[in-house]
Amino acid sequence: MRPVLPEALEVVRAGALTTVQDLGRPGHAHLGVPRSGALDPAAHRLANLLAGNTADAATLETTVDGTAVRALRDVTAAVTGAPCPVRIDGSPAAWGAPVRLPASAVLDVGGAVEGLRSYVAFGGGVAVRPVLGSRATDLLSGLGPAPLDAGQLLPLGVPGEPPDAVDAVPLPAPPAELVLPLVLGPRADLFTDAALRALPEAVYRVAAASNRIGMRTDGPPIGRPDGAELPSEGMVLGAVQVPPDGLPVLFLADHPVTGGYPVIGVVPADRLGAAAQAVPGTPVVFVPVHGRPGPGVPGPQPH
């Protein structure tokens, strides 16, 4: 376990929903525990890289309106994910690059200009107590630390080597439209051929009720046959479940591990980062993939 330097950060402004996230706790689905972890893993990994951390170090995941923290010792920080204004003691600072926070300075991560979720890494990583091998906040099971509160103190790990200088950092922009490959199954056979043929032509929109558990949609209902409810069965990350209203729900990091509504298909895990940044109202198209996906479209990942 990494050494911990206690009381390294003070939360000045918690934000609407700021949580501690790492790469999650896979391998516990048989215990009823979701994977959890950063919803946009690429942005999380990049923030850690810029801060001189390994990919598994814990970051802060903000939602919509950012957060602000005071450094209680000198520390390197980096902000990635949803583009947003970054300020240190009121002065503009770089987004997508390492910045140095002197002791007592306040890092203010502003509201997302595009997308939903920003990631804030600190040298050494946020070193809250791990649960089942992960520091991730799981909103469904309640495992991990609670979302941040103003006045809270956060420990950091001991920082590693300073990050190498970079000229530019490639990072996809938040999506104007989500086009998601859908590996059909395991319950696609419960839907009519007409419903499956119509699916790639249907345009959904991200619903405001979406959260870390799942991305809900508004749009044309997918026709379900009578009696399509099933006994509870396992759900994987990226499963697209069709509840009785016919509006697909894409399961994200904090999803339940069992469910009784039919899963029409699974979105490959490496395509879910874009869903994490899709604001309500973003158009969504599911493109069915029959059988094994082709090159560039990996199959569903294990939980």
C-alpha positions as CSV (number, residue, x, y, z in Angstrom):
1,M,0.0,0.0,0.0
2,R,1.3,3.5,-0.9
3,P,2.4,5.7,2.0
4,V,-0.2,8.4,2.8
5,L,0.4,12.1,3.7
6,P,-2.7,13.0,5.7
7,E,-4.7,16.3,5.5
8,A,-3.2,17.3,2.1
9,L,-6.4,18.8,0.7
10,E,-9.4,20.8,2.1
11,V,-12.6,20.8,0.2
12,V,-13.7,24.4,-0.3
13,R,-16.6,23.8,-2.7
14,A,-17.9,20.3,-3.1
15,G,-19.9,20.8,-6.3
16,A,-23.1,19.1,-7.3
17,L,-21.6,15.6,-7.2
18,T,-17.9,15.1,-6.8
19,T,-16.7,11.6,-6.0
20,V,-13.4,9.8,-5.6
21,Q,-12.8,7.4,-8.4
22,D,-10.1,5.0,-9.6
23,L,-10.3,2.1,-12.1
24,G,-13.0,0.4,-9.9
25,R,-13.3,-3.0,-8.2
26,P,-13.8,-5.6,-10.9
27,G,-14.3,-9.3,-10.0
28,H,-16.9,-8.9,-7.3
29,A,-20.1,-9.3,-9.2
30,H,-20.7,-12.6,-7.6
31,L,-20.9,-10.7,-4.3
32,G,-23.4,-8.2,-5.7
33,V,-20.8,-5.5,-6.0
34,P,-20.6,-3.5,-9.3
35,R,-17.3,-2.5,-10.9
36,S,-17.8,1.3,-10.3
37,G,-14.7,3.5,-11.1
38,A,-14.3,6.5,-13.3
39,L,-17.1,6.8,-15.9
40,D,-14.6,8.3,-18.4
41,P,-11.5,6.1,-17.9
42,A,-9.5,7.7,-20.6
43,A,-9.8,11.2,-19.0
44,H,-9.0,9.7,-15.6
45,R,-5.9,8.0,-16.9
46,L,-4.7,11.1,-18.7
47,A,-5.2,13.3,-15.5
48,N,-3.0,10.8,-13.6
49,L,-0.4,10.7,-16.3
50,L,-0.1,14.5,-16.2
51,A,0.1,14.5,-12.4
52,G,2.9,11.9,-12.4
53,N,0.7,9.1,-11.1
54,T,0.1,5.5,-12.2
55,A,-3.3,4.9,-13.9
56,D,-4.8,3.3,-10.8
57,A,-4.4,6.3,-8.5
58,A,-7.6,7.9,-7.3
59,T,-8.8,11.2,-8.8
60,L,-11.8,13.4,-8.2
61,E,-14.7,13.0,-10.7
62,T,-16.8,16.2,-10.8
63,T,-20.3,16.5,-12.3
64,V,-21.4,19.6,-14.2
65,D,-20.3,22.4,-11.9
66,G,-16.8,21.4,-10.8
67,T,-15.3,21.7,-7.4
68,A,-12.7,23.7,-5.4
69,V,-10.0,22.5,-3.0
70,R,-7.3,24.1,-1.0
71,A,-3.8,22.6,-1.0
72,L,-2.4,22.1,2.5
73,R,1.0,21.3,1.0
74,D,2.7,21.9,-2.3
75,V,1.3,19.5,-4.9
76,T,1.0,19.0,-8.7
77,A,-2.5,18.8,-10.1
78,A,-4.1,18.2,-13.5
79,V,-7.7,18.7,-14.8
80,T,-9.0,16.7,-17.8
81,G,-12.4,15.3,-19.0
82,A,-15.0,17.9,-19.7
83,P,-13.4,21.2,-20.7
84,C,-13.8,23.8,-18.0
85,P,-12.2,27.0,-16.6
86,V,-9.4,26.3,-14.1
87,R,-8.2,28.9,-11.6
88,I,-5.5,29.0,-8.9
89,D,-6.3,31.7,-6.3
90,G,-8.5,33.4,-8.9
91,S,-5.9,33.5,-11.7
92,P,-6.4,31.4,-14.9
93,A,-4.5,28.1,-15.0
94,A,-4.1,25.4,-17.7
95,W,-6.7,22.7,-18.4
96,G,-5.2,19.5,-19.7
97,A,-1.7,20.2,-18.3
98,P,0.1,19.8,-15.0
99,V,-0.1,22.8,-12.7
100,R,1.7,23.5,-9.5
101,L,-0.3,24.3,-6.4
102,P,1.6,25.9,-3.6
103,A,0.5,25.3,0.0
104,S,-2.6,27.3,0.9
105,A,-3.5,27.9,-2.8
106,V,-7.1,27.2,-3.9
107,L,-7.6,25.2,-7.1
108,D,-11.1,26.1,-8.5
109,V,-12.4,23.7,-11.2
110,G,-15.3,25.5,-12.9
111,G,-18.4,24.3,-14.5
112,A,-18.2,22.1,-17.6
113,V,-18.2,24.2,-20.9
114,E,-18.9,21.0,-22.8
115,G,-19.6,17.5,-21.5
116,L,-20.5,16.6,-17.9
117,R,-17.6,15.2,-16.0
118,S,-14.1,16.6,-15.3
119,Y,-11.3,14.6,-13.6
120,V,-8.9,16.2,-11.1
121,A,-5.6,14.3,-10.3
122,F,-3.1,15.2,-7.6
123,G,0.4,14.0,-7.3
124,G,0.3,10.8,-5.2
125,G,-3.4,10.3,-5.8
126,V,-6.3,10.8,-3.4
127,A,-5.5,8.3,-0.6
128,V,-8.9,7.6,1.1
129,R,-9.2,4.2,2.6
130,P,-9.7,1.5,0.0
131,V,-12.7,-0.9,0.1
132,L,-12.4,-4.3,-1.7
133,G,-9.2,-3.0,-3.2
134,S,-10.6,0.2,-4.6
135,R,-11.1,3.8,-3.5
136,A,-14.0,4.4,-5.9
137,T,-17.3,5.8,-4.7
138,D,-20.1,3.4,-5.7
139,L,-23.4,5.3,-5.6
140,L,-25.5,2.1,-6.0
141,S,-24.0,-0.1,-3.3
142,G,-22.7,2.6,-1.1
143,L,-19.2,1.3,-1.0
144,G,-16.3,3.7,-0.9
145,P,-16.2,7.2,0.4
146,A,-19.3,9.4,0.3
147,P,-19.5,12.3,-2.2
148,L,-17.4,15.3,-1.2
149,D,-18.6,17.8,1.4
150,A,-17.3,21.3,2.0
151,G,-14.7,21.4,4.8
152,Q,-13.7,17.8,4.3
153,L,-10.0,16.9,4.5
154,L,-8.5,14.5,2.0
155,P,-5.2,12.6,2.3
156,L,-2.9,12.2,-0.7
157,G,-0.3,9.6,-1.4
158,V,3.4,10.3,-1.7
159,P,4.0,11.7,-5.2
160,G,6.2,9.9,-7.7
161,E,8.5,11.3,-10.3
162,P,7.5,14.6,-11.8
163,P,5.6,14.1,-15.1
164,D,7.4,14.6,-18.4
165,A,6.7,17.8,-20.2
166,V,4.2,17.5,-23.1
167,D,3.5,19.9,-26.0
168,A,-0.1,18.7,-26.6
169,V,-2.5,16.3,-25.1
170,P,-5.0,14.4,-27.4
171,L,-8.4,14.0,-25.9
172,P,-11.7,13.5,-27.7
173,A,-14.2,16.4,-27.4
174,P,-17.5,15.6,-25.7
175,P,-19.9,14.0,-28.2
176,A,-22.4,16.0,-30.3
177,E,-24.0,12.7,-31.1
178,L,-23.5,9.2,-29.6
179,V,-23.2,6.5,-32.2
180,L,-22.8,3.3,-30.1
181,P,-22.1,-0.2,-31.5
182,L,-24.5,-2.7,-30.0
183,V,-23.4,-6.4,-29.8
184,L,-26.8,-8.1,-30.0
185,G,-27.7,-10.5,-27.2
186,P,-28.1,-12.2,-24.9
187,R,-31.9,-11.6,-25.2
188,A,-32.2,-10.1,-28.6
189,D,-34.2,-13.1,-29.6
190,L,-37.1,-11.8,-27.4
191,F,-37.6,-8.9,-29.8
192,T,-39.2,-9.1,-33.2
193,D,-37.2,-8.9,-36.4
194,A,-39.1,-5.7,-37.2
195,A,-37.9,-4.1,-33.9
196,L,-34.3,-5.1,-34.6
197,R,-34.5,-3.7,-38.1
198,A,-35.9,-0.4,-36.9
199,L,-33.3,0.0,-34.1
200,P,-30.4,1.6,-36.1
201,E,-32.8,4.1,-37.7
202,A,-34.2,5.2,-34.3
203,V,-32.8,8.4,-32.7
204,Y,-32.9,8.6,-29.0
205,R,-31.8,11.4,-26.7
206,V,-29.9,11.3,-23.4
207,A,-32.5,11.7,-20.7
208,A,-32.0,14.1,-17.7
209,A,-32.6,11.2,-15.3
210,S,-29.2,9.6,-16.3
211,N,-26.6,9.1,-13.7
212,R,-23.5,6.9,-12.8
213,I,-25.8,3.9,-12.7
214,G,-27.1,4.2,-16.2
215,M,-27.8,6.4,-19.2
216,R,-31.5,6.7,-19.7
217,T,-33.0,7.7,-23.0
218,D,-36.0,9.4,-24.5
219,G,-37.3,8.4,-27.9
220,P,-39.3,5.8,-29.8
221,P,-40.0,2.7,-27.6
222,I,-38.6,-0.6,-28.7
223,G,-41.5,-3.0,-29.1
224,R,-41.3,-5.8,-26.5
225,P,-43.3,-9.0,-26.7
226,D,-45.7,-9.9,-24.0
227,G,-44.1,-11.6,-21.0
228,A,-40.6,-10.3,-21.7
229,E,-39.8,-10.1,-18.0
230,L,-37.3,-12.7,-17.0
231,P,-35.9,-14.2,-13.8
232,S,-33.0,-12.1,-12.4
233,E,-29.8,-12.7,-14.3
234,G,-26.4,-11.2,-14.5
235,M,-25.8,-7.8,-16.0
236,V,-22.5,-6.7,-17.5
237,L,-21.0,-3.2,-17.9
238,G,-22.5,-1.7,-21.1
239,A,-25.7,-3.8,-21.1
240,V,-28.6,-2.1,-22.8
241,Q,-31.8,-3.1,-20.9
242,V,-35.3,-2.5,-22.2
243,P,-37.8,-1.9,-19.4
244,P,-41.6,-2.0,-19.8
245,D,-41.7,1.5,-21.3
246,G,-39.5,0.3,-24.2
247,L,-36.9,3.1,-23.7
248,P,-33.4,1.6,-23.6
249,V,-31.1,2.1,-20.5
250,L,-27.4,1.8,-21.0
251,F,-25.7,0.4,-17.8
252,L,-22.7,2.4,-16.7
253,A,-20.1,1.9,-13.9
254,D,-22.4,1.7,-10.9
255,H,-25.0,-0.5,-12.6
256,P,-26.8,-3.3,-10.7
257,V,-25.3,-6.8,-11.3
258,T,-28.6,-8.5,-11.8
259,G,-31.9,-7.5,-13.6
260,G,-35.1,-9.0,-14.9
261,Y,-35.8,-7.0,-18.0
262,P,-34.4,-8.2,-21.3
263,V,-31.0,-7.0,-22.5
264,I,-31.2,-6.4,-26.2
265,G,-27.4,-6.0,-26.5
266,V,-24.1,-4.8,-25.0
267,V,-22.1,-1.7,-25.9
268,P,-18.4,-2.4,-25.8
269,A,-16.7,-1.1,-22.7
270,D,-14.2,1.1,-24.6
271,R,-17.1,3.1,-26.1
272,L,-18.7,4.1,-22.8
273,G,-16.4,7.0,-22.0
274,A,-18.3,9.1,-24.6
275,A,-21.6,8.2,-22.8
276,A,-20.1,9.6,-19.6
277,Q,-19.7,13.0,-21.2
278,A,-23.0,13.1,-23.1
279,V,-25.2,15.9,-21.8
280,P,-29.0,15.5,-21.6
281,G,-30.5,16.0,-25.0
282,T,-27.5,14.5,-26.9
283,P,-28.8,12.3,-29.8
284,V,-28.1,8.6,-29.4
285,V,-28.1,5.9,-32.1
286,F,-27.5,2.2,-31.4
287,V,-25.9,0.3,-34.3
288,P,-26.5,-3.5,-34.0
289,V,-23.5,-5.7,-34.5
290,H,-24.5,-9.4,-35.3
291,G,-22.3,-12.1,-33.9
292,R,-18.7,-11.3,-33.1
293,P,-17.9,-7.6,-33.8
294,G,-15.6,-6.7,-36.6
295,P,-12.2,-5.0,-36.4
296,G,-12.2,-1.9,-34.3
297,V,-15.3,-2.9,-32.4
298,P,-14.3,-5.1,-29.5
299,G,-16.8,-7.3,-27.9
300,P,-18.3,-6.8,-24.4
301,Q,-15.9,-6.7,-21.6
302,P,-16.2,-9.0,-18.5
303,H,-17.6,-7.3,-15.4
